[in-house]
């Protein structure tokens, strides 16, 4: 399996694990959305909390030019750590939600 296929599988596995974590409140669920043709991977939260409708993107990850771009990370501990623990090196993870001028101060790739 080549690097790109490995990264795709790791991202899908990590996001799938998040769907198994139950919410402590409301009638909420996490759902994965995988667009393999465009290498875009989402984790959505949806359901009801009382009378309030909940629907939003918790995590958005893209693969762009061989790098894993975390576009949105609403997790408690940060999905970058989980991706790294699963086998994606820091040099291939871009914190896309950080401003470009700030990325150089992180332990991750700048682009």
C-alpha positions as CSV (number, residue, x, y, z in Angstrom):
1,X,0.0,0.0,0.0
2,X,1.4,3.4,-1.0
3,X,1.7,6.4,1.4
4,X,-1.4,8.1,0.1
5,X,-3.6,5.0,0.5
6,X,-2.1,4.5,3.9
7,X,-3.0,8.1,4.9
8,X,-6.5,7.7,3.6
9,X,-7.1,4.5,5.6
10,X,-5.6,6.1,8.8
11,X,-7.9,9.1,8.5
12,X,-11.0,7.0,7.9
13,X,-10.1,4.7,10.9
14,X,-9.4,7.6,13.2
15,X,-12.7,9.4,12.3
16,X,-14.6,6.1,12.6
17,X,-13.3,5.7,16.2
18,X,-14.8,9.1,17.1
19,X,-18.2,7.9,16.1
20,X,-18.0,5.3,18.8
21,X,-17.7,7.9,21.6
22,X,-21.1,8.6,23.1
23,X,-22.3,12.1,23.9
24,X,-23.1,12.8,27.6
25,X,-26.1,14.9,26.7
26,X,-28.8,15.2,24.2
27,X,-29.7,12.8,21.4
28,X,-26.6,13.3,19.4
29,X,-24.6,11.2,17.0
30,X,-21.4,11.5,15.0
31,X,-21.4,10.5,11.4
32,X,-18.5,10.2,9.0
33,X,-18.6,11.6,5.4
34,X,-15.8,10.4,3.2
35,X,-15.3,11.9,-0.3
36,X,-12.5,9.6,-1.5
37,X,-12.5,11.2,-5.0
38,X,-11.5,14.6,-3.6
39,X,-9.7,13.3,-0.5
40,X,-12.0,15.1,1.9
41,X,-13.1,13.6,5.2
42,X,-15.6,14.9,7.6
43,X,-17.0,14.1,11.1
44,X,-20.4,15.6,11.6
45,X,-22.4,15.9,14.8
46,X,-26.2,15.9,14.5
47,X,-29.3,15.4,16.5
48,X,-31.2,17.2,19.2
49,X,-30.3,18.8,22.5
50,X,-33.7,19.5,24.1
51,X,-35.5,21.6,21.5
52,X,-32.3,22.8,19.8
53,X,-31.2,21.2,16.6
54,X,-27.5,20.4,16.4
55,X,-25.8,20.0,13.1
56,X,-22.2,20.8,12.5
57,X,-18.8,19.8,11.3
58,X,-16.6,18.6,14.2
59,X,-13.6,17.6,12.1
60,X,-12.6,18.3,8.5
61,X,-9.5,16.7,7.0
62,X,-8.2,17.0,3.4
63,X,-5.3,15.4,1.7
64,X,-3.6,18.0,-0.5
65,X,-0.4,17.4,-2.4
66,X,0.5,14.4,-0.2
67,X,0.0,16.3,3.1
68,X,-2.9,15.8,5.6
69,X,-4.5,19.1,6.1
70,X,-6.7,19.5,9.3
71,X,-9.1,22.2,8.2
72,X,-11.3,22.1,11.3
73,X,-10.7,20.4,14.6
74,X,-13.5,20.6,17.2
75,X,-12.2,17.6,19.3
76,X,-11.2,18.0,22.9
77,X,-7.6,16.7,22.6
78,X,-6.8,17.4,18.9
79,X,-7.1,15.0,16.1
80,X,-3.5,15.7,15.0
81,X,-2.2,13.6,17.9
82,X,-4.5,10.7,17.0
83,X,-3.3,10.8,13.3
84,X,0.3,10.9,14.4
85,X,-0.2,8.1,16.8
86,X,-1.8,6.0,14.0
87,X,1.3,6.5,11.8
88,X,1.2,9.9,10.0
89,X,4.4,11.8,10.7
90,X,4.2,15.4,11.9
91,X,6.0,16.5,8.8
92,X,3.0,15.5,6.7
93,X,0.3,17.0,8.9
94,X,-0.7,20.7,8.3
95,X,-2.8,22.5,10.9
96,X,-4.8,24.3,8.2
97,X,-7.1,26.0,10.8
98,X,-4.0,27.9,12.0
99,X,-3.0,31.1,10.2
100,X,-0.1,30.5,7.8
101,X,2.3,32.8,9.7
102,X,1.6,30.8,13.0
103,X,2.1,27.3,11.6
104,X,5.9,27.7,11.7
105,X,5.7,27.8,15.5
106,X,3.9,24.4,15.7
107,X,5.5,21.0,15.6
108,X,3.7,20.3,12.4
109,X,4.2,21.0,8.7
110,X,3.7,24.6,7.4
111,X,2.2,23.5,4.0
